[in-house]
Every structure is written in structure tokens, then in C-alpha cells.
Amino acid sequence: MADLQDDLHTGTEAGGLDDLSEPLTAQAYPPEPYAPVSDPDDEPLARAHAVLAAHPVADGYSGLPRALGRLPWYDLELGESGVDTDVPRLREGHVGALLWSLHLSENPENADGDRAVGATLEQLDLVKTVVRAHPEGLRLAYDAGQAIDARNCGRVAVLPGPAGAAALGDRLGILRSLHALGLRVLTLSGVSWAGEAGLTRFGEEAVREMNRLGVLADLSGASPDTVRRTFAVSKAPALCTRSGARALRPHPANLPDDLLVELGAAGGLCMVPLTAEQTGPTVRDVADHLDHVRTVAGPQSVGLSGTYDSGTAHPLELGDPSCYPRLIAELLRRGWDEADVALLTWGNFQRVLRGAAFTARAVQQRREPSTATIAELDG
């Protein structure tokens, strides 16, 4: 990793880090040697439970904060029928970590300016309030180590994000404030500086500042030009929190094969959603997407995204987080190695978190907080 640090510059002007070495690839954090944990003679569902007990699911997207905001009262530890997700179902499904979405709506264009900033702050406060109210089941986590600590203590790690890019209000100081309050993922779409034409100069500077802070870029729903430019600018891995394979289902948030190849080469992570709209109505359909992404992007670039409590329909037999063992059993039936399943469920997400933290430490040694403004860079 010395080349990343050696190439860093002290300048904070826009473009000051364009000549850095290549972004961290999946090979930067190779997986540890894998020791099998299930009996190959057992039936697939029993094997799935055994694998998930050792390598739980890191779920890339949960809409629970917005869903809870509509309920007058709830108890996630006892069990809550008003939502898809609660602690008993998370434990039954062997979920070890969750990204809790701070998106204000399914259409980010509907929330902009100061309203988006204030509403995102309220969402962050709600996340912390919910976690504090359920200490036996949930624990806030902001990096890979804290996620592991939560799992080892029998809690589900909750990582705040993604939030919509509109939450920045076009000001990098707000990005730093949101990071200080816990934000760890930002979706690069729905704003003038990350649109159909790709990243503007301010957008590129925002990605550099995200690298310095350790905020991951979420590219689900971003335009192809934004995706490619983010891969070129970012020195940390990027992820897609809700993207399947467009070759199998032509949903706009799904990735075509050429972008999947580029994502794998850049060390990114495609977290395949469990939704009928994006990946199909059955467990087999979701497994088909996982097969395809693993083949095209590589086994170190595929993950899972339940997308529960987001107002979308889910495939049969995958109606809530307790159903993850059914999906893993299907993959084992298809001949997936346990090692690849462990990467899918837990290892790949951990790698991306570690990559973001490594990049942040390296960049912070040489780069001060950016004072660039959208008026200066984009006119």
C-alpha cells in the first residue's frame, strides 16, 4: 500500500489527488484461508445454517428507519409485526450487520436543499434512538472492527447509511458533519454534481473528501458516467447497495456486464437486492443474479442486500430477513463453495469497510479538509 501513501499530495485544490495510484482492488485484502464449518453430507439447509452461524449476513440496505417513523410504537427485541425486520427475525436469518438507509424517499430528486439536510439529520438521530432503545439486540458500528465486536457480543451491527447526496446541500462541511454523526455511505445520484453526465468538478472533489473521511460511495441508481468516473477518482472501494444483473432483468438500477467487469476490477462490491422487481419473484431468480455477478465481477465483488422495509415486494420464500438460510441453501445446491458463500455473506463487506478505513488513514496524512465550493468548481 506504500504507493498510495507516497503519491498523496498536500494540496487541497480540486484535482489535487488525480495522480494517485490505482484504487484499492479486491486483492488488496485477500481473504484468509477458509476452514469448512459444515458437513458436506448434510442437507443444504442445515449446511446453510452452519455456514451463516460462522459467517453471518452483512445486509447492504434496510429501510427500517423510515418504516419505524410511521409507527406510533414498536419493540424490535420482542418482535414487531408492523415491519419486515426485528431482532428475532434477524437472529433467525443469521444477520450480523445492516446498513440502515437514510434515504428520504425512493425518488431522491424529491428531496433537496436545506430540507434534505435537516431531514437526514433527523434520520440519523432516529437511528441512534432506535439502537439505544434495543441494547440487547442492536449496536451501532462505524467500521469493520466494531461490526465484528457487535457480532461477537451477540448483537446486530447497525451502520448508518446510505444517505442521498442531496443531504450535503452542495457543501462539503456538511459531509464532514454527517460523517462525525455516523454517516458511512452516500448515494451519488439525484444531484447536479452527480447526474447523467457524470461527476462535475465539485462531484469529483466530493468523492475525494469522502475518501479522506472514510465515507463509502454508493452507486446504485447512478448514471453509467457517474459510476465510471467514481471508479476513476476514488481510491477507496465503491459499492452498489441495491444492484442486480441487467443481463437477467432490465431494471435501471441493475448493472450491465461491462460495468460489473469494471466494478470487479476496481475492487467494488455489488450487493444484490432481494426484490421481485429487480431480481425476480423466486429464490432461484435471486440465485441466478448472484451466480451472474460472481461470474462477471468475481467472487470478491458480490454481496447481499435484503432491501427490507423499503416498500418493495420480495421473492417467494424471502419475505423477511429470517429467510436468508433458504437463499444460501439454494447456492449450496448449485455447487457454491463454502468459501465463496462466506465472502458473499460477510467477507466482502468487511473488505470494503477495511479498504475505506485504510484509504482514509492514508489520505488524512497528506490532505487537509477541502474548502472547495460548488460555485468555485462548477460555476
Secondary structure, DSSP 4 states (H G I P E B T S, - for coil): -HHHHHT--S--STTTTTT--PPP-GGGSPPPPP---S-TTS-HHHHHHHHHHHS-EEEEEE-HHHHHTT-S---TTT--TTSS--HHHHHHTTEEEEEE---SSS-GGGS-HHHHHHHHHHHHHHHHHHHHH-TTTEEE--SHHHHHHHHHTT-EEEEE--EEGGGGTT-HHHHHHHHHTT--EEE--SBTTEETTEE-HHHHHHHHHHHHHTPEEE-TT--HHHHHHHHHH-SS--EETT--BTTTS--TTSBPHHHHHHHHHTT-EEEEE--HHHH-SSHHHHHHHHHHHHHHH-GGGEEEE--BTSS----TT-SSGGGHHHHHHHHHHTT--HHHHHIIIIIHHHHHHHHHHHHHHHHHTT-PPP---HHHHH-
